[in-house]
């Protein structure tokens, strides 16, 4: 019965299928060609940390310097790769990315921001209506008394930048493989060279952000230890000159007062020398710790310029539309009589 019904209306099925075939063909032909580039990398870092020795810590405490509080256990914890996608999703990350430059030729380059603007439709009917209707009632929201510095401090993003951010986010994505621990960055664009550049820029900025988050506290500790070392170095050199002048000015004197004063200066000199040596050791250890805790990213699959398009899959589009037309036409044939019967019964009631 099913085959019979379809066979009776076979011309209708063929016509609808051909119509959908043509629609699919048109969509497949007008769909822009897109190229996809990708890279895969694995973050690596040393888990072991170098702690300050008790002797060095005690010497630093004699100088009124407390370095033990800076050694937090959180420094030894590596940033979870699960946070990588959160970093990329942030507007701040994308906002810094759109200021990067793309190479168009040997002599021409363009900011990502301007490149995205070229693809966006600058004339929006909804935006036009909103501007000249509601806009007149509520006024321009840019007409405010806040300066650009204040807006920047509070992370204000203009409407244009927000549109660019949304459009740019559609061009790339990050995939995290929790099982094997690798990260894949994928970018798609109509220009194969641009897609590769986007992959490299996103990867570079992501890695820089991870390194910054990982080493921020350690850098603060390094800067603090350097500052303390330089201050004590100035004091030590001043004491060194003072001791030398005292000895030179009292070469022919061998009194008990001279001997006592000399021993006092030499004792203070030895103490300051030990403190300075301890601070130098702490500074060097912090440099080593910074190097050990700076992540290294091993690239498993380097991004390359794709030579084959990834979209559109024209054959698949035409096939899907043809099948869709056939299904719709057959469904119409099978449901036509029951629907007419239901409508007839409703009218009679």
C-alpha positions in Angstrom: 0.0 0.0 0.0 2.9 2.3 0.8 4.7 1.7 -2.5 1.4 2.0 -4.4 0.6 5.4 -2.9 4.1 6.7 -3.6 4.0 5.3 -7.2 0.7 7.1 -7.9 2.2 10.4 -6.9 5.7 9.6 -8.2 5.8 12.7 -10.4 5.2 14.9 -7.3 7.9 13.1 -5.5 10.3 13.6 -8.4 9.4 17.3 -8.7 9.9 18.1 -5.0 13.1 16.1 -4.9 14.4 18.0 -7.9 13.5 21.3 -6.3 15.3 20.4 -3.1 18.2 19.1 -5.2 18.5 22.5 -6.9 18.3 24.3 -3.5 21.1 22.2 -2.1 23.1 22.7 -5.3 22.8 26.5 -5.0 23.7 26.5 -1.3 26.7 24.3 -2.0 27.9 26.6 -4.7 27.5 29.9 -2.9 28.9 28.6 0.4 32.3 30.2 1.0 35.3 27.9 0.8 37.0 27.6 4.2 40.4 26.2 5.2 41.3 24.7 8.6 44.7 24.7 10.2 45.6 23.2 13.6 48.4 22.6 16.0 48.9 20.2 18.9 51.1 20.8 21.9 51.8 19.3 25.4 52.6 21.6 28.4 55.6 20.4 30.5 57.1 21.7 33.7 59.3 20.5 36.6 57.4 19.4 39.6 60.3 19.7 42.1 60.9 23.0 43.8 64.0 24.4 45.5 63.4 25.5 49.1 65.5 28.0 51.0 67.8 26.4 53.5 67.5 27.1 57.2 70.9 28.8 57.4 70.1 31.2 54.6 66.7 32.0 56.1 68.2 32.7 59.5 70.8 35.0 57.9 68.1 36.9 56.1 66.1 37.2 59.3 69.1 38.8 61.0 68.8 41.6 58.4 65.1 42.0 59.0 64.1 40.2 55.8 61.4 37.5 55.7 61.5 35.4 52.6 59.8 32.3 54.0 56.3 33.8 53.5 56.9 34.0 49.8 57.4 30.3 49.5 53.8 29.2 49.1 52.9 25.7 48.2 50.6 27.0 45.5 53.7 27.9 43.5 54.5 24.2 43.2 51.1 23.4 41.7 50.8 23.4 38.0 48.0 25.3 36.4 45.4 22.7 35.3 45.0 22.4 31.6 41.2 22.6 32.2 41.7 26.3 32.7 43.1 26.8 29.3 39.7 26.9 27.6 38.5 29.3 30.2 41.4 31.6 29.4 40.6 31.5 25.7 36.9 32.2 26.4 37.6 35.4 28.2 37.0 38.7 26.4 40.3 40.1 27.7 42.2 37.3 26.0 40.4 37.9 22.7 40.6 41.6 23.0 44.4 41.4 23.1 44.4 39.0 20.2 42.5 41.2 17.8 45.3 43.8 18.1 47.8 41.3 16.6 48.8 41.7 13.0 48.2 39.3 10.1 50.5 39.2 7.1 48.8 39.6 3.8 51.9 39.9 1.6 55.5 40.7 1.8 54.7 44.4 2.3 51.2 44.4 3.6 49.8 43.5 7.0 46.5 44.1 8.8 45.3 43.9 12.3 42.9 41.1 13.1 40.4 43.7 14.2 40.4 45.3 10.8 40.4 42.0 9.0 37.3 40.8 10.9 35.6 44.2 10.2 35.9 43.6 6.5 33.9 40.4 6.9 31.2 41.9 9.0 28.2 43.5 7.4 28.6 47.1 8.3 25.0 47.9 7.5 22.6 46.2 9.8 18.8 46.8 9.3 18.1 46.0 13.0 20.9 48.3 14.1 19.7 51.0 11.7 16.1 50.9 13.0 17.4 50.8 16.6 19.6 53.8 16.1 17.0 56.1 14.5 14.0 55.0 16.8 15.0 53.9 20.2 18.3 55.6 19.9 16.6 59.0 19.8 14.6 58.3 22.9 17.4 56.9 25.2 20.3 58.8 23.5 23.7 57.6 22.6 25.2 55.5 25.3 28.6 56.8 24.4 27.6 60.3 25.4 28.8 60.0 29.0 31.1 61.8 31.3 33.4 58.9 31.9 36.9 59.2 30.5 38.6 56.6 28.4 41.0 55.8 31.3 38.2 55.0 33.7 36.4 52.9 31.1 39.6 51.0 30.4 40.2 50.5 34.1 36.8 48.8 34.5 37.2 46.7 31.3 34.7 48.5 29.2 34.3 47.0 25.7 32.6 49.0 23.0 29.8 47.6 20.8 32.1 47.4 17.8 34.8 45.5 19.7 32.3 43.2 21.2 30.9 42.3 17.7 34.5 41.7 16.5 35.2 39.5 19.5 32.1 37.4 18.9 33.0 37.0 15.2 36.7 36.2 15.9 35.8 33.6 18.5 34.0 31.7 15.7 37.2 31.4 13.8 39.1 29.3 16.4 38.6 26.8 19.1 40.6 24.8 21.6 40.3 21.1 22.2 41.7 19.6 25.4 42.5 15.9 25.6 42.3 15.1 29.3 43.3 11.5 28.9 46.6 12.1 26.9 47.2 15.6 28.2 47.6 17.4 24.9 45.9 20.6 23.7 44.8 21.2 20.1 44.2 24.7 18.7 42.1 24.8 15.5 41.3 27.8 13.3 39.2 28.2 10.2 39.2 31.0 7.6 38.6 31.6 3.9 42.3 32.2 3.4 44.5 29.2 4.2 47.5 31.4 5.2 45.4 33.5 7.5 44.0 30.3 9.3 47.6 29.2 10.0 48.5 32.6 11.3 45.5 32.6 13.6 46.5 29.2 15.0 50.0 30.4 15.7 48.9 33.7 17.3 46.3 32.0 19.5 48.8 29.4 20.6 51.5 32.0 21.3 49.2 34.2 23.3 47.8 31.2 25.2 51.2 29.9 26.1 52.3 33.4 27.2 49.3 33.8 29.4 49.9 30.3 31.0 53.6 31.2 31.6 52.6 34.5 33.1 50.1 32.9 35.5 52.5 30.2 36.4 55.5 32.4 37.1 53.8 35.6 38.4 54.4 34.8 42.1 57.9 33.5 41.6 58.8 36.6 39.7 57.6 38.7 42.6 59.7 36.7 44.9 62.7 37.1 42.6 62.3 40.8 42.3 61.9 41.1 46.1 65.1 39.1 46.7 67.0 41.2 44.1 65.8 44.4 45.8 67.0 43.2 49.2 70.3 42.0 47.8 71.0 45.4 46.1 70.1 47.3 49.3 72.4 45.2 51.4 75.1 45.4 48.8 75.1 49.2 49.1 75.3 48.9 52.9 78.1 46.4 52.7 80.2 48.4 50.3 79.7 51.5 52.6 80.8 49.5 55.6 83.8 48.1 53.6 84.9 51.6 52.8 84.4 52.7 56.4 86.6 49.8 57.7 89.3 50.5 55.1 89.4 54.2 56.0 89.5 53.3 59.7 92.5 51.0 59.2 94.3 53.4 56.9 93.9 56.3 59.4 95.2 54.3 62.3 98.1 52.4 60.9 100.6 53.4 63.6 98.2 53.1 66.5 97.9 50.0 68.6 95.8 51.0 71.6 93.1 48.8 73.2 90.5 51.3 72.0 91.7 51.0 68.4 91.8 47.2 68.7 88.3 47.1 70.2 86.8 49.4 67.5 88.5 47.5 64.7 87.2 44.1 66.0 83.7 45.7 66.2 83.9 46.9 62.6 85.4 43.6 61.4 82.7 41.6 63.2 80.0 43.8 61.6 81.7 43.5 58.3 81.8 39.7 58.5 78.1 39.6 59.5 77.1 41.8 56.6 79.2 39.8 54.2 77.5 36.6 55.3 74.1 38.2 55.0 75.0 39.5 51.5 76.2 36.0 50.5 73.0 34.5 51.8 70.9 37.0 49.8 72.9 36.3 46.7 72.2 32.6 47.2 68.5 33.2 47.7 68.4 35.3 44.5 70.2 32.6 42.5 67.9 30.0 43.9 64.9 32.0 42.9 66.3 32.4 39.3 66.7 28.6 39.2 63.2 28.1 40.6 61.8 30.5 37.9 63.5 28.5 35.2 62.2 25.2 36.6 58.6 26.4 37.0 58.4 28.1 33.6 56.3 25.7 31.4 57.8 24.3 28.3 55.4 23.5 25.5 56.3 20.5 23.3 54.7 20.8 19.9 53.4 17.5 18.6 51.8 18.8 15.4 53.2 22.0 13.9 50.6 24.3 12.2 51.0 24.3 8.4 49.2 26.1 5.6 46.3 23.8 4.4 46.2 23.0 0.7 42.7 21.4 0.8 39.5 23.0 1.8 37.6 21.8 4.8 34.3 23.4 4.0 31.9 23.3 2.3 31.3 19.6 1.6 29.3 20.2 -1.5 28.4 16.6 -2.4 27.1 16.0 1.1 25.0 19.2 1.1 23.4 18.3 -2.2 22.8 14.7 -1.1 21.2 15.8 2.2 18.9 18.2 0.5 17.9 15.6 -2.1 17.0 13.1 0.7 15.2 15.8 2.6 13.1 16.6 -0.5 12.2 13.0 -1.0 11.3 12.5 2.7 9.1 15.6 2.7 7.3 14.6 -0.5 6.6 11.0 0.7 5.5 12.3 4.1 3.1 14.7 2.4 1.7 11.8 0.3 1.2 9.5 3.2 -0.3 12.2 5.5 -2.4 13.9 2.9 -5.5 11.6 3.1 -5.5 11.2 7.0 -5.2 15.0 7.4 -8.1 15.6 4.9 -10.2 13.1 6.8 -9.5 14.7 10.1 -10.4 18.2 8.7 -13.6 16.8 7.2 -14.7 15.3 10.5 -14.0 18.5 12.3 -16.2 20.5 9.9 -19.0 18.0 10.2 -19.0 18.4 14.0 
